[in-house]
Amino acid sequence: MFRLTSRLISRVAQTSIRSQLVKPMAFRFYSSNGLSTTEIIRRISESNSHLIKSPTELTNETKLAQDLGLDSLDSTEFLVNVENEFDLQLSDEESEKVKTIGQIVEIISSNPQAS
């Protein structure tokens, strides 16, 4: 009887040790936000139409300061409008590095929460 009990306890202990060692892991997979480049550029243009001084078509190569005539304050407002339009938050480092529409498009398309 003692032997049977000790074997049973041993098996229960092994099972509980295994269950502690092999824990299921949760994974979260992100997909792209589904926004095309042309859709992103169109929405950027619409949300910032009041800031764009000359009626030019935005492209990836369009520079905020030189092509659109935005000074630092206008550029900040431009990026705040982009954040509001796509429901995302840019870090200070990202905001300082952004010089072209293409860089904004890249940030938006790489952010899975952008909508």
Backbone as CSV, one residue per row, in Angstrom:
resi,resn,N_x,N_y,N_z,CA_x,CA_y,CA_z,C_x,C_y,C_z
1,MET,0.812,-1.184,0.000,0.000,0.000,0.000,0.859,1.253,0.000
2,PHE,1.910,1.240,0.834,2.793,2.402,0.909,3.460,2.658,-0.435
3,ARG,3.885,1.559,-1.090,4.534,1.670,-2.387,3.603,2.287,-3.429
4,LEU,2.378,1.864,-3.453,1.380,2.374,-4.389,1.128,3.859,-4.145
5,THR,1.027,4.221,-2.906,0.805,5.623,-2.551,2.001,6.477,-2.942
6,SER,3.199,6.000,-2.694,4.391,6.779,-3.042,4.531,6.928,-4.548
7,ARG,4.161,5.882,-5.320,4.199,5.982,-6.785,3.171,6.997,-7.280
8,LEU,2.002,6.971,-6.679,0.952,7.899,-7.064,1.378,9.337,-6.776
9,ILE,1.945,9.571,-5.624,2.424,10.901,-5.253,3.548,11.328,-6.192
10,SER,4.427,10.387,-6.523,5.525,10.684,-7.432,5.000,11.103,-8.806
11,ARG,4.010,10.395,-9.332,3.435,10.736,-10.639,2.726,12.093,-10.607
12,VAL,2.008,12.362,-9.550,1.328,13.654,-9.411,2.353,14.774,-9.366
13,ALA,3.444,14.564,-8.635,4.501,15.570,-8.530,5.145,15.802,-9.888
14,GLN,5.411,14.741,-10.642,6.008,14.883,-11.969,5.081,15.650,-12.901
15,THR,3.798,15.339,-12.849,2.826,16.006,-13.702,2.751,17.495,-13.371
16,SER,2.742,17.819,-12.096,2.651,19.234,-11.728,3.937,19.977,-12.081
17,ILE,5.081,19.300,-11.976,6.345,19.928,-12.363,6.357,20.182,-13.862
18,ARG,5.908,19.216,-14.647,5.853,19.395,-16.101,4.929,20.544,-16.483
19,SER,3.800,20.617,-15.814,2.856,21.683,-16.157,3.419,23.052,-15.805
20,GLN,4.292,23.120,-14.808,4.915,24.382,-14.469,6.035,24.730,-15.440
21,LEU,6.722,23.713,-15.937,7.825,23.958,-16.857,7.349,24.303,-18.259
22,VAL,6.295,23.690,-18.705,5.801,23.888,-20.051,4.507,24.692,-19.974
23,LYS,4.657,25.995,-19.952,3.479,26.855,-19.889,3.147,27.316,-21.307
24,PRO,1.883,27.351,-21.612,1.515,27.831,-22.937,1.871,29.312,-23.078
25,MET,2.354,29.666,-24.258,2.736,31.054,-24.512,1.694,31.697,-25.403
26,ALA,1.397,32.920,-25.106,0.435,33.654,-25.919,1.191,34.513,-26.922
27,PHE,0.758,34.483,-28.140,1.363,35.292,-29.188,0.309,36.216,-29.756
28,ARG,0.726,37.403,-30.118,-0.170,38.336,-30.795,0.480,38.711,-32.102
29,PHE,-0.225,38.458,-33.178,0.290,38.749,-34.498,-0.403,39.993,-35.035
30,TYR,0.393,40.915,-35.519,-0.155,42.130,-36.088,-0.115,42.036,-37.601
31,SER,-1.142,42.535,-38.194,-1.139,42.652,-39.644,-1.034,44.130,-39.976
32,SER,-0.781,44.408,-41.228,-0.700,45.807,-41.616,-2.063,46.445,-41.421
33,ASN,-2.079,47.765,-41.354,-3.326,48.450,-41.068,-4.264,48.495,-42.263
34,GLY,-3.833,48.016,-43.415,-4.713,47.926,-44.572,-4.882,49.213,-45.348
35,LEU,-4.153,50.256,-44.995,-4.257,51.521,-45.697,-3.242,51.568,-46.838
36,SER,-3.702,51.931,-48.017,-2.793,52.043,-49.155,-2.083,53.393,-49.103
37,THR,-0.992,53.487,-49.823,-0.216,54.729,-49.865,-1.059,55.868,-50.411
38,THR,-1.807,55.619,-51.468,-2.631,56.688,-52.051,-3.723,57.137,-51.083
39,GLU,-4.300,56.198,-50.329,-5.323,56.546,-49.338,-4.712,57.383,-48.215
40,ILE,-3.527,57.009,-47.762,-2.852,57.767,-46.700,-2.547,59.184,-47.177
41,ILE,-2.000,59.313,-48.379,-1.665,60.638,-48.902,-2.924,61.484,-49.090
42,ARG,-4.003,60.878,-49.577,-5.252,61.617,-49.767,-5.763,62.152,-48.430
43,ARG,-5.735,61.321,-47.400,-6.219,61.747,-46.087,-5.307,62.800,-45.453
44,ILE,-4.006,62.679,-45.676,-3.076,63.712,-45.192,-3.390,65.039,-45.861
45,SER,-3.605,64.992,-47.160,-3.901,66.202,-47.926,-5.198,66.856,-47.461
46,GLU,-6.234,66.047,-47.270,-7.529,66.590,-46.839,-7.472,67.176,-45.437
47,SER,-6.774,66.522,-44.535,-6.728,66.997,-43.153,-5.849,68.236,-42.984
48,ASN,-5.001,68.493,-43.958,-4.097,69.645,-43.874,-4.271,70.626,-45.032
49,SER,-5.413,70.605,-45.673,-5.616,71.470,-46.838,-5.492,72.952,-46.487
50,HIS,-5.838,73.328,-45.283,-5.735,74.737,-44.875,-4.289,75.191,-44.669
51,LEU,-3.363,74.269,-44.499,-1.955,74.624,-44.297,-1.143,74.647,-45.586
52,ILE,-1.612,73.941,-46.589,-0.859,73.840,-47.840,-1.112,75.106,-48.646
53,LYS,-0.044,75.895,-48.831,-0.173,77.213,-49.457,-0.384,77.150,-50.968
54,SER,0.327,76.261,-51.624,0.158,76.151,-53.070,-0.571,74.853,-53.389
55,PRO,-1.512,74.904,-54.317,-2.275,73.680,-54.631,-1.431,72.673,-55.410
56,THR,-0.624,71.914,-54.704,0.202,70.893,-55.339,-0.279,69.515,-54.927
57,GLU,-0.062,68.546,-55.780,-0.403,67.171,-55.445,0.716,66.600,-54.589
58,LEU,0.340,66.010,-53.476,1.336,65.439,-52.577,1.855,64.121,-53.125
59,THR,3.162,63.939,-53.021,3.807,62.681,-53.379,4.729,62.287,-52.231
60,ASN,5.333,61.124,-52.324,6.273,60.685,-51.288,7.483,61.604,-51.183
61,GLU,7.854,62.243,-52.282,9.042,63.100,-52.297,8.748,64.534,-51.861
62,THR,7.484,64.889,-51.647,7.124,66.254,-51.256,7.722,66.582,-49.904
63,LYS,8.480,67.688,-49.857,9.119,68.132,-48.615,8.218,69.149,-47.920
64,LEU,8.099,68.996,-46.612,7.200,69.864,-45.859,7.640,71.328,-45.924
65,ALA,8.903,71.603,-45.704,9.375,72.984,-45.652,9.530,73.589,-47.043
66,GLN,10.233,72.911,-47.927,10.556,73.497,-49.222,9.389,73.481,-50.200
67,ASP,8.713,72.352,-50.316,7.656,72.232,-51.323,6.313,72.779,-50.846
68,LEU,6.005,72.608,-49.569,4.720,73.067,-49.053,4.812,74.422,-48.360
69,GLY,6.022,74.902,-48.118,6.205,76.217,-47.498,5.822,76.257,-46.029
70,LEU,5.994,75.143,-45.331,5.636,75.097,-43.918,6.828,75.479,-43.054
71,ASP,6.601,76.406,-42.113,7.653,76.698,-41.143,7.537,75.692,-39.995
72,SER,8.330,75.858,-38.943,8.353,74.856,-37.868,7.013,74.759,-37.146
73,LEU,6.344,75.894,-36.941,5.045,75.862,-36.273,3.990,75.186,-37.151
74,ASP,4.001,75.518,-38.452,3.069,74.875,-39.384,3.343,73.375,-39.498
75,SER,4.621,72.991,-39.490,4.970,71.566,-39.556,4.448,70.813,-38.343
76,THR,4.540,71.448,-37.172,4.017,70.835,-35.956,2.510,70.667,-36.045
77,GLU,1.813,71.712,-36.510,0.363,71.614,-36.674,0.001,70.556,-37.720
78,PHE,0.793,70.480,-38.775,0.594,69.484,-39.833,0.643,68.078,-39.236
79,LEU,1.668,67.812,-38.417,1.828,66.483,-37.813,0.749,66.184,-36.768
80,VAL,0.306,67.203,-36.042,-0.788,67.009,-35.081,-2.063,66.629,-35.830
81,ASN,-2.309,67.272,-36.980,-3.474,66.923,-37.797,-3.371,65.487,-38.307
82,VAL,-2.166,65.058,-38.670,-1.955,63.676,-39.115,-2.233,62.712,-37.967
83,GLU,-1.736,63.040,-36.770,-1.991,62.190,-35.609,-3.489,62.051,-35.344
84,ASN,-4.207,63.153,-35.431,-5.653,63.119,-35.203,-6.380,62.350,-36.298
85,GLU,-5.955,62.528,-37.533,-6.610,61.866,-38.660,-6.454,60.351,-38.596
86,PHE,-5.277,59.885,-38.206,-4.997,58.448,-38.219,-5.031,57.822,-36.827
87,ASP,-5.406,58.601,-35.827,-5.559,58.114,-34.459,-4.291,57.414,-33.970
88,LEU,-3.177,58.129,-34.030,-1.916,57.599,-33.534,-1.138,58.695,-32.849
89,GLN,-0.079,58.314,-32.174,0.770,59.245,-31.440,2.198,59.114,-31.939
90,LEU,2.756,60.206,-32.459,4.147,60.205,-32.902,5.038,60.592,-31.734
91,SER,6.168,59.935,-31.629,7.125,60.311,-30.592,7.825,61.609,-31.014
92,ASP,8.464,62.260,-30.055,9.186,63.496,-30.360,10.299,63.246,-31.372
93,GLU,10.969,62.095,-31.244,12.051,61.759,-32.173,11.520,61.594,-33.594
94,GLU,10.382,60.913,-33.729,9.787,60.731,-35.051,9.374,62.075,-35.641
95,SER,8.773,62.913,-34.817,8.318,64.220,-35.295,9.472,65.087,-35.782
96,GLU,10.584,65.035,-35.086,11.741,65.837,-35.473,12.392,65.331,-36.755
97,LYS,12.316,64.023,-37.017,12.955,63.444,-38.195,12.133,63.604,-39.470
98,VAL,10.831,63.826,-39.332,9.951,63.877,-40.503,10.231,65.130,-41.324
99,LYS,10.615,64.904,-42.568,10.872,66.008,-43.495,10.061,65.889,-44.782
100,THR,9.583,64.671,-45.104,8.845,64.455,-46.346,7.530,63.728,-46.079
101,ILE,6.645,63.801,-47.037,5.378,63.080,-46.964,5.643,61.570,-46.937
102,GLY,6.643,61.112,-47.671,6.989,59.695,-47.703,7.350,59.156,-46.325
103,GLN,8.033,59.958,-45.527,8.373,59.533,-44.170,7.122,59.412,-43.307
104,ILE,6.177,60.310,-43.497,4.919,60.234,-42.751,4.155,58.983,-43.170
105,VAL,4.098,58.734,-44.473,3.397,57.550,-44.992,4.025,56.282,-44.423
106,GLU,5.343,56.246,-44.348,6.044,55.069,-43.815,5.696,54.837,-42.340
107,ILE,5.641,55.900,-41.565,5.294,55.785,-40.136,3.868,55.260,-39.995
108,ILE,2.958,55.817,-40.783,1.549,55.415,-40.689,1.369,53.964,-41.137
109,SER,1.981,53.604,-42.245,1.775,52.252,-42.755,2.456,51.188,-41.902
110,SER,3.481,51.557,-41.138,4.152,50.587,-40.274,3.504,50.500,-38.889
111,ASN,2.544,51.379,-38.611,1.879,51.380,-37.315,0.571,50.598,-37.408
112,PRO,0.486,49.432,-36.736,-0.731,48.608,-36.853,-1.965,49.234,-36.236
113,GLN,-1.804,50.193,-35.334,-2.965,50.824,-34.702,-3.533,51.968,-35.527
114,ALA,-2.824,52.412,-36.549,-3.316,53.538,-37.354,-4.593,53.135,-38.060
115,SER,-5.544,54.044,-38.039,-6.823,53.724,-38.684,-7.257,54.816,-39.640
